[in-house]
Amino acid sequence: MVLVRYQCCICGENIDKDSQFDPCGVSIFSNLDKDENDQLEAMFFCHYDCFRGSMDLGVRMHLNLEDQE
């Protein structure tokens, strides 16, 4: 068995996999206005609450995962 640990790219803490929504993966694509061959993709891991807390309030209201609890 391989031990996999996830570290939150926002707070820097380890991510406990016992949470309902964690770990989360956030993908970032560069050069979206260019041809696909010129785009790069990276994935970062984070806590759901850290990601949600880092967003603008107007955007945050569209994340309604807490309704699924």
BAFI-3210 file (N, C-alpha, C; in Angstrom, 3 decimals, decimal comma, padded with zeros to 6 digits):
// residues 69
n [1|2|3|4|5|6|7|8|9|10|11|12|13|14|15|16|17|18|19|20|21|22|23|24|25|26|27|28|29|30|31|32|33|34|35|36|37|38|39|40|41|42|43|44|45|46|47|48|49|50|51|52|53|54|55|56|57|58|59|60|61|62|63|64|65|66|67|68|69]
n.u [000,841|000,537|001,498|-000,151|-000,049|-001,683|-001,192|-002,395|-002,555|-003,144|-003,299|-001,171|-001,227|-001,526|-003,926|-006,724|-008,188|-010,621|-012,659|-015,770|-015,607|-012,922|-009,821|-009,555|-009,111|-007,647|-007,589|-005,496|-005,332|-003,175|-002,828|-005,441|-006,631|-005,301|-004,131|-004,742|-002,362|-000,571|-001,273|-000,967|-001,355|-001,969|-002,391|-003,498|-003,737|-006,145|-007,871|-011,406|-012,719|-010,678|-010,306|-012,845|-012,964|-011,061|-012,146|-013,931|-016,778|-019,107|-018,687|-018,321|-020,861|-021,918|-020,911|-022,323|-021,954|-022,327|-025,012|-025,338|-024,731]
n.v [-001,179|002,215|005,147|008,097|011,530|014,598|018,025|021,177|023,784|026,324|026,837|025,305|023,150|019,588|017,518|016,031|013,026|012,234|014,016|015,140|016,455|016,718|015,357|018,240|019,048|021,515|022,686|024,443|026,231|027,502|030,236|030,320|031,688|030,956|028,608|025,098|023,623|025,401|025,680|025,073|022,811|022,508|020,860|021,533|020,747|021,159|022,167|022,049|024,065|026,004|026,705|027,672|029,818|031,485|032,653|035,253|036,761|036,991|035,033|032,810|032,166|030,503|028,036|025,486|023,146|022,532|022,099|019,488|017,961]
n.w [000,000|-000,819|000,761|000,681|000,916|001,242|000,820|001,677|-000,631|000,096|002,935|003,798|005,511|006,294|004,625|005,879|005,067|006,021|005,902|004,490|001,992|001,400|000,134|-001,967|-005,408|-007,340|-010,511|-012,723|-015,658|-017,996|-020,335|-021,578|-023,637|-025,856|-028,383|-027,816|-027,734|-026,706|-024,117|-020,606|-017,854|-014,391|-011,254|-008,013|-004,550|-001,960|001,078|001,200|002,657|002,841|000,152|-000,465|001,338|000,240|-001,922|-003,649|-002,150|-003,744|-005,693|-004,135|-003,163|-005,051|-004,579|-003,298|-001,803|000,853|001,122|000,503|002,642]
ca.u [000,000|001,309|001,032|-000,293|-000,432|-002,033|-000,923|-003,211|-001,744|-003,558|-002,870|000,062|-001,429|-001,910|-005,365|-007,288|-009,106|-011,865|-013,653|-016,720|-015,242|-011,472|-009,079|-010,026|-008,094|-007,925|-006,799|-005,244|-004,934|-002,575|-003,009|-006,740|-007,001|-004,420|-004,333|-004,550|-000,955|000,161|-001,811|-000,385|-002,288|-001,400|-003,398|-003,095|-004,665|-006,509|-009,086|-012,588|-012,968|-009,653|-010,621|-014,071|-012,631|-010,175|-012,896|-014,772|-018,082|-020,066|-018,433|-018,446|-022,253|-022,249|-020,428|-023,341|-021,737|-022,822|-026,383|-025,310|-024,353]
ca.v [000,000|003,439|006,215|009,341|012,664|015,799|019,266|022,277|024,836|027,613|026,990|024,560|022,014|018,320|017,382|014,811|012,453|011,851|015,050|014,804|017,054|016,778|016,472|018,851|019,352|022,721|022,687|025,747|026,165|028,753|030,610|029,865|032,399|030,508|027,255|024,069|023,214|026,413|025,721|024,188|022,503|022,074|020,608|021,791|020,182|022,099|021,913|022,701|025,313|026,986|027,185|028,470|031,051|032,333|033,192|036,430|036,394|036,835|033,755|031,778|031,758|029,470|026,749|025,084|021,764|022,287|021,632|018,057|017,265]
ca.w [000,000|-000,931|001,625|-000,057|001,747|000,503|001,541|001,169|-001,249|000,640|004,332|004,008|006,424|005,690|004,422|006,448|004,090|006,665|005,650|003,434|000,712|001,223|-000,416|-003,209|-006,407|-008,114|-011,745|-013,308|-017,057|-018,455|-021,743|-022,059|-024,857|-026,933|-028,884|-026,786|-027,695|-025,940|-022,756|-019,596|-016,776|-013,115|-010,230|-006,640|-003,579|-000,899|001,858|000,636|003,387|002,468|-001,195|-000,360|002,041|-000,552|-003,052|-003,483|-001,604|-004,832|-006,350|-003,105|-002,963|-006,025|-004,056|-002,349|-001,398|002,205|001,006|000,278|003,886]
c.u [000,888|000,683|001,013|-000,754|-000,712|-001,774|-001,708|-002,304|-002,103|-003,046|-001,578|-000,058|-001,735|-003,433|-005,805|-008,335|-010,429|-012,978|-014,553|-016,261|-013,748|-010,906|-009,731|-008,837|-008,534|-007,003|-006,685|-004,734|-004,355|-002,932|-004,343|-007,170|-006,157|-004,790|-004,037|-003,102|-000,104|-000,305|-001,070|-001,417|-001,510|-002,540|-002,773|-004,156|-004,948|-007,672|-010,243|-012,818|-011,935|-009,952|-011,832|-013,775|-011,749|-010,900|-013,668|-016,168|-019,117|-019,915|-018,691|-019,879|-022,687|-021,734|-021,388|-023,187|-022,247|-024,278|-026,459|-024,988|-025,516]
c.v [001,245|004,501|007,509|010,409|013,842|017,004|020,383|023,379|026,217|027,811|026,252|023,355|020,738|018,246|016,023|014,269|012,015|012,869|014,641|015,298|017,052|015,423|016,983|019,058|020,558|022,702|024,103|025,519|027,519|028,990|030,148|030,530|031,981|029,095|026,234|023,627|024,184|026,505|024,726|023,971|022,066|021,845|020,823|021,221|021,212|021,552|022,630|024,048|026,389|027,568|028,105|029,818|031,992|033,019|034,442|035,986|036,178|035,528|032,608|031,286|030,695|028,095|026,292|023,625|021,485|021,842|020,122|017,273|016,529]
c.w [000,000|-000,037|000,825|000,914|000,841|001,387|000,877|000,623|-000,709|002,063|004,651|004,927|005,637|005,609|004,933|005,488|004,718|006,449|004,485|002,070|000,433|000,845|-001,707|-004,134|-007,207|-009,326|-012,270|-014,733|-017,446|-019,912|-022,325|-023,356|-026,064|-027,356|-027,783|-026,653|-026,875|-024,492|-021,861|-018,504|-015,539|-012,145|-008,860|-005,721|-002,497|-000,084|001,171|001,317|003,057|001,094|-001,163|000,283|001,248|-001,707|-002,666|-003,034|-002,704|-005,579|-005,377|-002,954|-003,958|-005,601|-002,972|-001,912|000,001|002,196|000,850|001,542|004,474]
res [m|v|l|v|r|y|q|c|c|i|c|g|e|n|i|d|k|d|s|q|f|d|p|c|g|v|s|i|f|s|n|l|d|k|d|e|n|d|q|l|e|a|m|f|f|c|h|y|d|c|f|r|g|s|m|d|l|g|v|r|m|h|l|n|l|e|d|q|e]
***
